[in-house]
Amino acid sequence: MEKNKIIIKEGLAKIQVSDDVFYNNKMKNLRDISVLFVKFFGDAQATVLDSTCATGIRGIRYLKEAGVKNVVFLDINKSAAENTRNNLKLNKIKNKVKNISIQEFCAGPERGIFNFIDLDPFGSPQPHINDIMRVAQDGSYLMITATDTAVLCGAHANACIKSYGAEPIHNELCKESGIRILLGYIARVTASFNFGVEPILSISDMHYMRVFLRVVHGAQKAVSSMKELGFVSFCNNCRSFEYAKGLAPILNNKCNFCKKNLKFFGPMYLGSINDKNSIDKLMLYNANNRIITESDNMDKLLLKISNELDELFFYSIPKITKSIGYVSVSPEEIIKKLQTYGFKTSKTQFDKDGIKTNAKITEIKKILDDIINAK
Ligand SMILES: C[S@@+](CC[C@H](N)C(=O)[O-])C[C@H]1O[C@@H](n2cnc3c(N)ncnc32)[C@H](O)[C@@H]1O
């Protein structure tokens, strides 16, 4: 244990952070969700690979709060592995900590198989997806963070094409499409191992994206996941969008509404990215068992996602009003109108001014006309 270092408490874990090892207290919320996820979907026999452990905070919390049987800790950085070893001692836990890369461990003779695989590297998780699939089995859960959001969100389109094999969207839809590109990439890699994907929870918050999914073995499952991939078209003029599943779908090249040329993006995962049933059960489980005690932020985020309509993409109201030269209208006002006309609608985690709905752009614009004319 390092002398004169402050002890940080997070959940039931106590850690000290070495100067050259990563720890971000702002990511506590995401670790809380991960602990709850592992506790809910795991049991006392569960095994976890904390493949990018840094201080060991996640794995220590999985052991102490989620009650799993075993966590193997990996970090390529020597100081991080050392820091994790010291933190395990601080928490009176004995577990394997390896100063080794994910690539080396997952190809090596001691690798083993895990029920949960946590991947939280710096930047892109893309180079490691293939490696972690070597230690997955039927029903394993992958928990994957991406902080290369500028790439997934299209600020660096060529990097996205190169790494994820997808044309990214660089407008108001970029956060949702970034998550779908990430899931599409994961689905392609898992399919090559004969696994399909079942996304359970997908989060875009601050500077990161994190997806929680189950992999299911079998050729049929792999093919059906691949069939959830597809392409999105977007009209820069009227801000409408369409999508089509399949790797070679037929798409109109003119906008259905304003007849202007469309732009195309993908491939990306177009299936459900959140399993509402599981998310509701997670929230209820925590409310009844208080796995995470200070859970206000976590509860808010999970509730927002649970309340979100399972529709692909959304309309960003300020973008639409600006494109047609209207004064701004509150999304809440439009939601109310859409509901009175019988459309399904909700807010979205991807944009505080965005609306998910089964209404088309023409209906949104008609409602905007009604609201503006009534003022
Ligand atoms: C963002 S930090 C992990 C933070 C940690 N999961 C937490 O919640 O505090 C990323 C860590 O991954 C490690 N890392 C990066 N590439 C790696 C690789 N190929 N194999 C193993 N560890 C790696 C880094 O050394 C760093 O400690």
The ligand as an ORCA input file, in Angstrom:
! r2SCAN-3c Opt
* xyz 0 1
  C      -9.982      3.871    -19.105
  S      -8.827      2.935    -18.202
  C      -9.825      1.752    -17.363
  C     -10.574      2.337    -16.251
  C     -11.231      1.363    -15.313
  N     -11.987      0.350    -16.017
  C     -12.113      2.129    -14.332
  O     -13.348      1.946    -14.333
  O     -11.574      2.945    -13.574
  C      -8.091      1.951    -19.446
  C      -7.035      0.983    -18.957
  O      -6.846      0.016    -19.990
  C      -5.487     -0.320    -20.046
  N      -5.205     -0.885    -21.392
  C      -5.135     -0.209    -22.562
  N      -4.904     -1.066    -23.584
  C      -4.864     -2.315    -23.037
  C      -4.646     -3.606    -23.576
  N      -4.462     -3.790    -24.883
  N      -4.661     -4.661    -22.737
  C      -4.882     -4.478    -21.390
  N      -5.055     -3.258    -20.834
  C      -5.056     -2.195    -21.634
  C      -4.752      0.984    -19.740
  O      -3.440      0.743    -19.302
  C      -5.668      1.609    -18.698
  O      -5.224      1.316    -17.389
*
